[in-house]
Each structure stands twice: as structure tokens, then as C-alpha cells.
Amino acid sequence: MAPRILKLFNLALLILFPLAWFAPLMRAGLLPLFGLNEISVLSGLASLWQTDILLALLVTFFALVAPYLKTIGLALIHHDLASPRLLPAIHLMGKLAMADIFLIAIYIVIVKGVGLARVETAWGLYLFTACILASLALSILTTRTLRRKT
């Protein structure tokens, strides 16, 4: 893939990640009789900060900090403002960001398994997952492109 296209897709992620944080990940409610509330990454984090600060710190890092730092790091490399030697750290950030999607999936499975609540996945979960996967693909393609240059 051409370096210019990699740059553009990566820069698009700088816009898409914040959009994914505000987008509804799921709709949840108690029992099938009541209405469903939409939960986004940010609304979920706001609730976590009130109940479990340690978990809120971890999820904030996995959902917000890791993917955005990775995207910024790749942008710096694409624009020759950072060394390609940062790529191993950037790959690690991408793997950490995937942990958040795993946590969300576990929560959905647990809540559905209990049967007291109703949970429906929403479009934001797919957008967030696509952003993380696109970011991983971009870092792999960037590594391959840089190897071909040398």
C-alpha cells in the first residue's frame, strides 16, 4: 500500500476514534419490560469513575490512551517526525487497545448469561472495533513499507 494512503487512513483514525468513543456501544436495560439506555465508551467510563477507580483507570488507558497514542505515533513516523524504531512500542499499544474490546465482549456475555438484563450491541461497538483493527493493520503495513525502503 502506498505510504500516502497509509498516512490518510491513519489521520482519519484521529477523527474516527473520538467519534467511536461517543457512539453507542450497546443498549442495556433491566428486564425486557423497561426501556434500554445507550452506553458509549465515555458514558461507561463516567459510571466506572464513580464506582471503581482502578478499573476506570485501566479501561481509560485501554480504550482512550493506547489507541490514540498509537495513532499519533504512527502519524509521527509517517511524516518523518519520529524514528521507525518506535514501531515495536506502537504495536504493543495496539495490542493493549484490543484488550478493551475483549472486556466489552465479556461484559455482554456475562450480562446476557444472567438473564436479568437485556443487552443489544449497537453500531458504535462495530465502529470502535473497526478502528482498532484498522489501526493494527496500518501499523503492520507501515512496518512492511519501511522495510522495503531500506
VENHU-V586642 format. One record per backbone hydrogen bond with DSSP energy under -1.0 kcal/mol. CO is the residue of the C=O (numbers start at 1). NH is the residue of the N-H. E is the energy in kcal/mol with one decimal. If there is no record, write none. Layout:
# VENHU-V586642
CO&NH&E, CO&NH&E
This chain:
# VENHU-V586642
2&6&-2.0, 3&7&-2.3, 4&8&-2.2, 5&9&-2.7, 6&10&-2.4, 7&11&-2.6, 8&12&-2.0, 9&13&-1.4, 12&15&-1.2, 12&16&-2.6, 13&17&-2.7, 15&19&-1.5, 16&20&-2.6, 17&21&-1.8, 18&22&-1.2, 19&23&-1.5, 21&42&-2.0, 24&124&-2.1, 25&122&-3.0, 26&39&-3.0, 27&120&-2.8, 28&37&-3.4, 29&118&-3.1, 37&28&-2.7, 39&25&-3.1, 39&26&-1.6, 40&44&-2.5, 41&45&-2.3, 42&46&-2.3, 43&47&-1.8, 44&48&-2.3, 45&49&-2.6, 48&52&-3.2, 52&56&-2.3, 53&57&-2.4, 54&58&-2.1, 55&59&-2.8, 56&60&-2.5, 57&61&-2.1, 58&62&-2.8, 59&63&-3.3, 60&64&-2.1, 60&65&-1.9, 61&66&-3.2, 64&68&-1.5, 65&69&-2.9, 66&70&-2.2, 67&71&-2.1, 68&72&-2.6, 69&73&-2.9, 70&74&-2.4, 71&75&-2.1, 72&76&-2.4, 73&77&-2.0, 74&78&-3.0, 75&79&-1.8, 76&81&-3.4, 76&82&-1.0, 77&80&-1.7, 83&86&-1.9, 84&87&-2.0, 86&90&-2.2, 87&91&-2.6, 88&92&-1.9, 89&93&-2.1, 90&94&-1.8, 91&95&-1.9, 92&96&-2.3, 93&97&-2.0, 94&98&-1.3, 98&102&-1.8, 99&103&-2.3, 100&104&-2.4, 101&105&-2.3, 102&106&-2.3, 103&107&-2.5, 104&108&-2.2, 105&109&-2.3, 106&110&-2.7, 107&111&-2.6, 108&112&-2.4, 109&113&-2.1, 110&114&-1.7, 111&115&-1.3, 116&31&-2.8, 118&29&-1.8, 120&27&-3.0, 122&125&-1.3, 123&127&-2.2, 124&128&-3.0, 125&129&-2.3, 126&130&-2.5, 127&131&-2.4, 128&132&-2.2, 129&133&-2.7, 130&134&-2.8, 131&135&-2.3, 132&136&-2.1, 133&137&-2.5, 134&138&-2.7, 135&139&-2.0, 136&140&-2.0, 137&141&-2.8, 138&142&-2.4, 139&143&-2.0, 140&144&-2.2, 141&145&-2.5, 142&146&-2.5, 143&147&-2.0, 144&148&-1.8, 145&149&-1.3, 146&150&-1.2
